[in-house]
Amino acid sequence: MSDEPLAFSPEQFSGRARLFPLPNLVMFPHVMQALHIFEPRYRAMFEEAIEDDRLVALGSLAPGWEQNYEGRPPLRPMACLCRIATHQRTAEGTYNVLVLGVRRLRLVRELPPKKPFRIAEAEIVEDFEPADAPADAAPALQRRLLAAFKQAMPRIPNAYEQLDQLLGNQITLGMLADIVSYTVDLDLEAKAALLAECDVFRRTEMLLQAITARGNAGPSRTFPPDFSAN
């Protein structure tokens, strides 16, 4: 198992993203995702990334991808740039990989196929908060989101304490919204919309509405997910 440094700054991104398309997952910054890489084209992609900048883009396939999965089916325009945190090559030549989401990434143009895997020109998109928002707006939204998340969760032992600890570590509203978006059981369309929204206040309001609409079902993932403040 090889562990890699996780620190990331936007200057490390070349502007060209290796694309790892996913049919049933929307990846978010600040969380970690385990992947098993077995298709030859994606093994080649991860091998190149491991030797280079350790960056890949986890993208979500647009509806209708089933017709052309082996080819180049369209992706949604927003993806998640990820850094490879750990990787392990198996005896069969496949890879077990853990990636950390580091930034939102807007896919601008897919490049002609010159490698086994897909590459796109892309740009990093940063979160922002409305400039005219009152000083207490973000903390108020954060309290509302935390309360809604607690109410949507089953009573997992120590989970509420872990949530409060996250806030005690000065997590930002944008980070909390991404962690909750990843964790709560929402449909792919809702998660794709949350990933695409860079206005942190608007994203949080969208997420609050989605949590309210789904009722009191439990989260789809174990809480807390692995995440990083990078």
Secondary structure, DSSP 8 states (H G I E B T S, - for coil): -EE------GGG--SEEEEEEESS----TTBEEEEEE-SHHHHHHHHHHHHTT-EEEEEEB-TTGGGGTTS---B-SEEEEEEEEEEEE-TTS-EEEEEEEEEEEEEEEE----SSSEEEEEEEE--B--TT--TTHHHHHHHHHHHHHHHHS---TTHHHHHHHHHHTT--HHHHHHHHHHHS---HHHHHHHHH--BHHHHHHHHHHHHHHHTT---SS-SS--B---
